[in-house]
Amino acid sequence: MKNINMNNMYRISLDTDKQIFIATDINNDFKSGTGVTIKDAIKSLQKQSA
């Protein structure tokens, strides 16, 4: 799943072992955020980018 907004593009994946979502910046694989929901994972990623 990719965000359409060109300013904030990321990939979403699910770690099925830990049952968490991971949002990864498509321009920098080292920037990622995790959360119980997709929304939480995106917020976590955005905090790192701010």
Buried (B, 14 or more C-beta within 10 A) or exposed (E): EEBEEEEBEBBBEEEEEEEBBBBBBEEEEEBBBBBEEBEBBBEBBBEEEE
